[in-house]
């Protein structure tokens, strides 16, 4: 799939240049309601058959390879989102990838510790069901149940953070909603906060793995 060309970053008229951005995508997919009902049924049936390790055994199969209308819809939406992100990033050559996906069923107290996704180029999550806690969390004012937090990939950059400096933000937290898709560079560390609702939080995570071409090699000229 081909993304349109964009110029390399250049200083503005006053000499300022913004470098090393981390481009992410966050959007809600239109028409997700019907698909989410079908996806939720499919995933809960898979969990019943597979057991409690469905979420942690993410390498055992590829959910996005299933022959299912809702899966086909989601796969098309993921591929379009990837094209949109590559276009915005300024890729100017053919980029081909394969998708590998898995289901997450997070019950009360479940979370996913800090991690990134090795061997992938882009990673993402699509949210099928996002319940809200029945009661507020009173013990910690900074608790963010059900959220996902991304961290600045530049090592130790937070040591120079000062208020209102837009170049340094140690973390970025998203409160997911059903129908939301998130897409980010696979190197980006992220943490999935505990589900504190009685109902399960259901999502589909995925990786875009490049089909290698020498055209991907950076131009150092």
C-alpha positions, -999 to 999 in steps of 0.1 A, spaced: 0 0 0 14 34 -9 14 65 11 18 100 -4 51 119 -1 56 147 24 87 169 26 114 163 52 111 186 83 126 220 76 132 250 99 105 276 98 111 313 89 125 319 124 148 289 124 127 266 146 125 229 138 104 202 155 122 168 154 115 132 165 77 133 167 58 102 178 28 99 156 -3 81 169 -38 76 157 -70 77 179 -104 75 163 -138 59 167 -149 37 138 -183 45 123 -209 17 124 -191 -2 152 -222 -10 172 -233 -40 152 -198 -53 147 -190 -50 184 -220 -72 193 -207 -99 169 -171 -95 181 -181 -98 218 -200 -130 211 -171 -145 192 -145 -136 218 -165 -148 248 -171 -181 230 -134 -184 223 -126 -177 260 -150 -204 270 -134 -229 247 -98 -218 253 -98 -211 290 -86 -182 312 -53 -179 293 -69 -166 261 -55 -131 267 -20 -141 278 -15 -168 251 -15 -142 223 10 -161 201 -11 -192 198 -31 -180 168 -42 -150 147 -77 -137 154 -76 -115 123 -72 -146 101 -106 -160 110 -133 -162 84 -159 -140 101 -178 -109 88 -171 -88 119 -134 -98 118 -132 -89 81 -148 -55 88 -123 -48 116 -94 -59 94 -104 -35 67 -107 -7 93 -72 -15 107 -56 -15 72 -72 18 63 -60 33 96 -25 22 89 -26 38 54 -39 70 70 -11 70 96 16 63 70 3 90 47 3 115 75 39 104 84 50 111 49 60 77 36 67 80 -1 72 44 -12 52 11 -13 47 -3 22 34 -39 27 26 -56 60 8 -85 76 -16 -83 105 -15 -105 136 -42 -100 162 -54 -115 195 -83 -110 219 -81 -95 254 -107 -103 281 -98 -83 312 -120 -92 342 -120 -74 375 -85 -65 386 -69 -75 353 -42 -52 339 -12 -54 315 22 -43 328 45 -19 310 56 -33 277 61 -27 240 57 -50 210 91 -64 196 93 -75 160 64 -53 149 64 -20 131 30 -7 143 8 -19 171 -28 -11 181 -59 -19 200 -96 -19 191 -121 -17 219 -152 -39 218 -166 -34 254 -154 -9 280 -174 -11 312 -172 17 338 -165 10 375 -197 7 395 -182 27 424 -156 54 424 -120 46 434 -115 63 468 -81 52 478 -60 69 450 -69 102 434 -47 94 404 -63 60 397 -73 56 360 -92 23 358 -96 9 324 -73 34 307 -42 29 287 -11 51 292 17 57 267 52 69 278 77 93 262 101 70 243 131 93 248 150 78 278 150 100 309 136 130 291 112 135 319 141 148 341 139 182 323 101 185 322 87 218 334 52 231 334 37 241 300 66 228 280 49 211 250 81 193 240 81 171 272 51 152 284 61 122 304 29 102 296 -3 103 276 -34 86 289 -64 76 269 -98 66 283 -110 40 258 -146 38 245 -163 11 225 -155 15 188 -122 33 194 -91 22 176 -56 33 187 -25 29 165 10 36 175 47 28 168 54 -7 182 84 6 202 62 28 223 59 16 259 24 15 273 6 3 304 -30 -10 306 -46 1 339 -67 -24 359 -103 -31 351 -122 -22 382 -157 -29 368 -175 -62 374 -181 -67 336 -152 -77 314 -133 -52 293 -129 -67 258 -105 -55 232 -86 -68 202 -49 -60 200 -28 -63 168 6 -59 153 15 -47 117 46 -67 107 64 -54 77 70 -76 47 106 -66 42 119 -46 13 152 -29 8 132 2 -1 125 5 37 162 13 44 166 50 55 182 74 31 212 88 49 221 113 22 
